[in-house]
Amino acid sequence: AFPPRSPMSQPKHLRQRRGSRSLASVLAIAALFDSLDRTSVTYATPGARVASRRELLLLSAAPVAGSPSAALAFEVFGKTPEDFKREQLARAPAELNNPPKDALTTRSGLKYRILKPASPGSGECERPTFFDEVIADYRGYESDGHVYEDTYAKGKKAKFAVHQVIRGFSEGLQLMCAGDIYRFWIPADLAYGEGTRRFLPGQVSGPGGELLVDVKLNDVKRKNERPPPTPKDVAGPPSDAAVTSSGLASKILQVGNSTATAKNAAKATVQYSAWTAKDGQLFEASILKSEMTGLLTWKEGDVCKGLWEGIRLMAPNEKRRFWIPADLAFGEKRTDGGPTGML
């Protein structure tokens, strides 16, 4: 969202996880199996479930790596943290951190290659859009070889909306045909941001840094609503755009029905679609948040500084396009994978 932290930018796995599934609810300690691949976790609520977690050194119940107790814990199993890291990398794809020369790169920086096309030689299909739902199998790796999510291991295909996942994964899905198997190298700024998030009590956890994701697109579920076309001038304002003293550029697409503006408004009800200027990627639309009307009501502080400045220029029923500089939006660099640069 244009709110300060977009739902697309919230730290999460490729599919949203909320409520009782949060690691913040963990109370008891983890029991290690010989393989150290799976851990039994007891929750505050009755019952327990088996959950795949990072090997030993990053378990929330494990000692902090580097402390004497951590070293002792590894010695019990006759392995060091470096041993586990080497084993993880050995199980990961050989090109985990080295995309091959034939990998393709999009304008956003997403790299990919086709591992297996659905129909060799054709490449023609109706690809999923930002609004559609998909059914997919995928396996995601962090740069150290850790598998942070794996639908194959769960034995159940994932069903989710294309707009509900991290930006790099969303962009990649829209390149695919049903039946295709792709490999994506997703930069940190299109994923969850830089750095690995640890599994700590009371904190949102998840992967960090660059990711490799292998995906098989099984099916596409079409939605009646279609995404708006990317504006031809998405990369920057045309010469006839109006520019405010702050640097906000805009152009009226449809004149309003009043001479009054929202200059002193405390709230505003709007419809919107938003793209990143550098690559033309749609990253949000109000129709996805309010499917009945596509309308959302905002107040100052709900949205980035540049958008609220723009809204206050508008008259009722006016339609206007804004080019919001990075310093009036979310900046040039973020640590959570959200949209950056001009919007």
Summary of the structure (lengths in Angstrom):
residues: 343
radius of gyration: 22.7
end to end distance: 11.8
largest distance: 76.6
contacts: 987
relative contact order: 0.15
helix: 18%
strand: 25%
